[in-house]
Amino acid sequence: MIDKSTSTKIVTPELSNDERLSETPLARSHEAHKHSYPSHAQDGSDKPSVRVEDQHASLAVEAAVSIIINGIHYAVLMASPHQLEYLAIGFLFSEGLIQYSHELLDWEVTHLTDIASYQKFAQDSSDESFQPASIEQSLQRFQDYDIYVVELVLSQRCHQRIQAQKRQLAGRTGCGMCGITGLTQALPDLSTHSQDHLYHEHNRQTGINGIQTSAPSLDSLLALRQQVDAAQHTHQLTGAVHAAATIHNQQLHLFEDVGRHNALDKLIGWQLRQKADVSCVLMTSRLSIELVQKSIRSQIPWLVGMSAPTSTAVRVAERYGLGLAGFLRDNRVTYYTKQDNI
């Protein structure tokens, strides 16, 4: 449950990698058969025999996370089942359903693990299209999935936003815009979140001029990447998850997920809960438009990726004043938006 006290500080004990994975199934072992040629094989007429090795592979868990808001089935996200409170808050913020974390009044996560929990969820479901006759057939199909139900209670003002924007979203890994109908929803006006708007608002309220966010230096970015590489425990096991990371109060805060947009939502949710000022976020992925939109909404000055941005991501970042850099690798980085100190 959410801490309803005035403090938003959440203390999470440091766990070892094994303890963390035993608490939440982020990775599972699966039998696999590796086919390869010997590393010393030479090109020639006599092709070497294929080597076959039986091994156990660690696979990232990809769970279906059903988001239910004030009793309304709102979305299904395919995500890593960890830090689901942060994921829910960041997702709702990115959707424009909440503006502050305290608008989320309560929450509960249920892991559907057996027939009884599936049946209870089906009985409690308000989905009119789900007929009782199909429950047994659906339950058999659900056995292939990890399913989590996140039930959220939002304030009445937020509930009105939900009714105005109600839709069903079937999420897919690697796609943050699936199910959105209407270009105005998919391509929103973010002017009120732009750096120029925030700059003028700050000047109007304080009378102080000259607020600028300097571009992160190459050395600082390489140091950040080194910390991220060392801290990506699930990725080291599976090779199948992305991360969003930032430095706050000289500490690394890292959020992993099978979906890059989910990882950023988790970081945004943490940012809102902790009321933390974030100057730079590093993504281990390419920088696509949904990541840029989320960063602009959450007023993150700099977004940096280990891979390339898309052309649309760069254009939108330039329009709204988001600093964008990519290809953070091999002692180099490429800046795509113009800043005074570069």
C-alpha positions in Angstrom: 0.0 0.0 0.0 1.0 3.6 -0.5 2.4 5.5 2.4 -0.1 8.3 3.0 2.1 10.4 5.3 3.4 13.8 4.4 6.9 12.3 3.7 7.4 10.6 0.4 10.6 8.9 1.3 10.6 5.2 0.6 13.4 3.1 2.2 14.2 0.0 0.2 16.8 -2.4 1.8 19.7 -3.3 -0.4 19.4 -6.9 -1.6 21.9 -9.1 -3.3 21.1 -10.2 -6.9 20.0 -13.7 -5.8 17.8 -12.3 -3.0 16.2 -9.8 -5.4 15.4 -12.4 -8.0 14.0 -14.8 -5.4 11.6 -12.1 -4.1 10.3 -11.2 -7.6 10.7 -13.6 -10.6 12.6 -11.3 -13.0 14.4 -14.2 -14.6 13.8 -17.9 -15.0 16.0 -20.8 -16.0 15.1 -22.7 -19.2 16.8 -25.6 -20.9 18.4 -24.7 -24.2 20.7 -26.1 -26.8 23.6 -24.0 -28.1 24.8 -24.7 -31.7 28.1 -23.2 -32.7 31.3 -23.6 -34.6 34.6 -23.9 -32.7 36.2 -20.5 -32.3 39.4 -21.8 -33.9 37.6 -23.0 -37.0 39.1 -21.7 -40.2 37.3 -21.0 -43.5 38.1 -23.7 -46.0 36.7 -26.6 -48.0 36.4 -28.8 -44.9 33.7 -27.3 -42.8 34.0 -28.2 -39.1 31.3 -30.0 -37.3 28.7 -28.0 -35.4 29.2 -28.1 -31.6 26.1 -28.7 -29.6 26.0 -27.8 -25.9 23.1 -28.4 -23.5 22.8 -25.5 -21.1 20.4 -23.6 -18.8 19.6 -20.1 -20.1 18.3 -17.3 -17.9 15.3 -15.7 -19.6 13.8 -12.3 -18.6 10.2 -12.6 -17.3 7.7 -10.7 -19.4 4.5 -10.3 -17.4 1.1 -9.0 -18.3 0.4 -6.1 -16.0 -3.3 -5.2 -15.9 -3.9 -1.6 -14.8 -7.3 -1.1 -13.2 -8.1 2.5 -12.2 -11.1 3.1 -9.8 -12.6 -0.2 -11.0 -12.1 0.6 -14.7 -9.9 -1.7 -16.8 -7.6 0.8 -18.4 -4.6 -0.9 -19.9 -2.5 -4.1 -20.1 1.3 -3.5 -20.2 3.9 -6.2 -21.0 6.5 -5.4 -18.4 9.0 -6.8 -15.9 7.1 -7.5 -12.6 9.3 -5.3 -10.4 8.8 -1.8 -9.0 5.2 -1.8 -10.2 4.2 1.1 -8.0 6.7 3.3 -9.8 5.6 1.9 -13.2 2.0 2.7 -12.4 2.7 6.2 -11.3 5.0 6.9 -14.2 2.5 5.4 -16.7 -0.4 7.4 -15.3 1.7 10.6 -15.4 2.7 9.9 -19.0 -0.9 9.3 -19.9 -1.9 12.7 -18.4 -4.2 11.1 -15.8 -2.2 12.4 -12.8 -0.1 15.4 -12.3 1.3 14.6 -8.8 2.0 11.3 -7.1 -0.3 12.2 -4.1 -3.3 11.9 -6.5 -2.8 8.2 -6.3 -4.6 7.5 -3.1 -4.1 3.7 -2.8 -2.9 0.7 -4.7 -2.7 -3.0 -4.5 -0.9 -5.6 -6.6 -2.2 -9.2 -7.0 -0.2 -11.9 -8.7 -2.5 -14.4 -10.4 -0.7 -17.7 -9.7 -3.3 -20.4 -9.8 -6.8 -21.3 -10.9 -8.4 -19.9 -7.7 -6.8 -16.5 -8.2 -7.8 -16.5 -11.9 -11.4 -17.3 -11.0 -11.6 -14.6 -8.3 -10.2 -12.0 -10.8 -12.8 -13.2 -13.4 -15.6 -12.9 -10.9 -14.6 -9.4 -9.8 -14.0 -8.3 -13.4 -16.4 -5.6 -14.7 -15.5 -6.6 -18.3 -18.9 -7.2 -19.9 -17.4 -9.0 -22.9 -16.0 -11.7 -20.6 -18.6 -14.4 -20.5 -18.6 -17.0 -17.7 -18.8 -19.8 -20.3 -15.4 -18.9 -21.6 -13.7 -18.7 -18.2 -12.3 -22.3 -18.2 -10.9 -22.0 -21.7 -9.3 -18.6 -20.9 -7.8 -20.0 -17.6 -6.0 -22.7 -19.6 -4.6 -20.1 -21.9 -3.5 -17.8 -19.0 -1.3 -20.6 -17.7 1.4 -19.5 -20.2 1.5 -16.0 -18.8 2.7 -14.3 -15.7 -0.2 -12.0 -14.8 -0.2 -9.2 -12.3 -3.3 -7.0 -11.5 -2.5 -3.5 -10.3 -5.6 -1.9 -8.8 -5.3 1.9 -8.3 -7.5 4.4 -6.5 -7.2 7.9 -7.8 -8.7 11.2 -6.6 -12.1 12.2 -7.9 -10.5 14.9 -10.2 -8.4 12.2 -11.8 -11.4 9.9 -12.1 -13.0 12.6 -14.3 -9.9 12.7 -16.5 -10.2 8.9 -16.9 -13.8 9.1 -18.0 -12.9 11.8 -20.5 -10.0 9.7 -21.9 -11.2 6.2 -21.3 -9.7 3.7 -23.7 -8.3 0.2 -23.8 -4.6 -0.3 -24.4 -3.1 -3.7 -25.3 0.6 -3.1 -24.7 3.4 -4.8 -26.6 7.0 -5.1 -25.6 9.0 -2.3 -27.3 5.9 -0.3 -28.3 4.7 2.5 -26.1 1.9 3.8 -28.3 -0.1 0.7 -29.1 -3.9 1.1 -28.9 -3.9 4.9 -29.0 -6.6 6.2 -31.3 -6.4 9.6 -32.7 -3.4 11.6 -33.7 -4.1 14.3 -31.1 -3.5 11.7 -28.4 -0.5 10.1 -30.0 1.1 13.4 -31.0 0.3 15.8 -28.1 1.1 19.5 -27.7 3.8 19.6 -25.0 4.3 23.4 -25.1 3.4 23.8 -21.4 6.2 21.3 -20.5 8.9 22.9 -22.8 12.1 24.2 -21.3 11.3 27.7 -22.7 7.9 27.7 -21.0 9.5 26.6 -17.7 12.2 29.2 -18.1 9.7 32.0 -18.5 7.5 30.7 -15.7 10.4 30.6 -13.3 11.4 34.1 -14.3 7.8 35.4 -13.8 7.6 33.8 -10.3 11.1 34.6 -9.0 12.4 37.4 -11.1 15.6 35.5 -11.7 17.1 35.4 -15.1 19.6 33.0 -16.7 18.4 29.5 -15.8 20.3 27.1 -18.0 20.9 23.4 -17.9 24.4 22.6 -19.2 25.0 19.6 -21.4 26.5 16.7 -19.5 30.2 16.3 -20.3 31.6 13.2 -22.1 33.5 12.3 -18.9 30.4 12.4 -16.8 28.4 10.4 -19.3 31.1 7.7 -19.6 31.2 7.5 -15.8 27.5 7.1 -15.7 27.5 4.3 -18.3 30.2 2.5 -16.4 28.0 2.5 -13.3 24.9 1.4 -15.3 26.8 -1.5 -16.9 27.9 -2.7 -13.5 24.4 -2.4 -11.9 22.3 -4.0 -14.6 21.9 -7.3 -12.8 18.9 -8.7 -14.8 20.4 -7.7 -18.1 23.7 -9.5 -17.1 21.7 -12.6 -16.5 19.3 -12.5 -19.5 20.6 -10.0 -22.1 17.0 -9.0 -22.6 16.1 -5.9 -20.6 16.5 -2.2 -20.9 17.4 0.3 -18.2 16.7 4.0 -17.4 19.2 5.5 -15.0 20.1 8.8 -13.3 22.4 10.1 -10.6 20.6 11.8 -7.7 22.4 12.9 -4.5 25.6 11.2 -5.9 23.8 7.9 -6.0 22.8 5.8 -9.0 19.1 5.1 -9.4 18.5 2.4 -12.0 15.2 0.8 -13.3 15.2 -2.2 -15.5 12.4 -3.6 -17.7 11.8 -5.6 -20.8 10.2 -2.5 -22.3 12.4 0.6 -22.6 9.3 2.9 -22.2 8.4 0.9 -19.0 11.9 1.5 -17.6 11.5 5.2 -18.1 8.0 5.2 -16.6 9.5 3.5 -13.5 12.1 6.2 -13.2 9.5 8.9 -13.7 7.3 7.3 -11.0 10.3 7.2 -8.7 11.0 10.9 -9.5 7.4 11.9 -8.7 7.3 9.9 -5.4 10.6 11.2 -4.2 10.1 14.7 -5.5 13.6 14.5 -7.0 15.1 16.9 -9.5 16.6 14.9 -12.3 19.1 16.6 -14.7 20.0 13.7 -17.0 18.6 10.3 -17.8 20.5 7.5 -19.5 18.6 4.9 -21.5 20.3 1.7 -22.6 18.2 1.7 -25.8 17.6 3.8 -28.9 15.8 7.0 -28.3 12.3 6.9 -29.9 9.6 9.4 -29.9 7.7 8.0 -26.9 10.8 8.3 -24.7 11.2 11.9 -25.8 7.5 12.7 -25.1 7.8 11.2 -21.6 11.0 13.1 -20.8 9.5 16.4 -21.9 6.3 15.8 -19.8 8.4 15.0 -16.7 10.7 18.0 -17.3 13.9 16.0 -17.7 16.5 18.4 -19.2 18.7 15.7 -20.9 18.0 12.3 -22.4 20.9 10.2 -23.4 20.9 6.9 -25.2 23.4 4.1 -25.8 22.0 3.8 -29.3 20.7 6.3 -31.9 17.7 8.6 -31.7 15.1 8.6 -34.5 14.7 11.7 -36.7 11.2 12.4 -35.2 12.7 12.2 -31.7 15.3 14.8 -32.6 12.8 17.2 -34.2 10.4 17.0 -31.2 13.3 17.4 -28.7 14.5 20.5 -30.5 11.0 22.0 -30.6 10.5 21.6 -26.9 14.0 22.2 -25.7 15.0 18.7 -24.6 18.7 18.0 -24.7 19.3 14.8 -26.7 22.5 12.7 -27.1 23.1 9.2 -28.4 25.7 6.5 -29.2 27.2 6.6 -25.7 29.8 3.9 -26.3 33.5 3.3 -26.9 34.6 6.6 -25.3 32.3 8.7 -27.4 28.9 10.4 -27.5 27.0 12.3 -30.1 24.9 15.4 -29.2 21.9 16.0 -31.4 20.5 19.2 -30.0 22.4 22.5 -29.8 23.5 23.7 -26.4 25.6 26.8 -25.4 28.3 24.8 -23.6 28.9 22.3 -26.4 
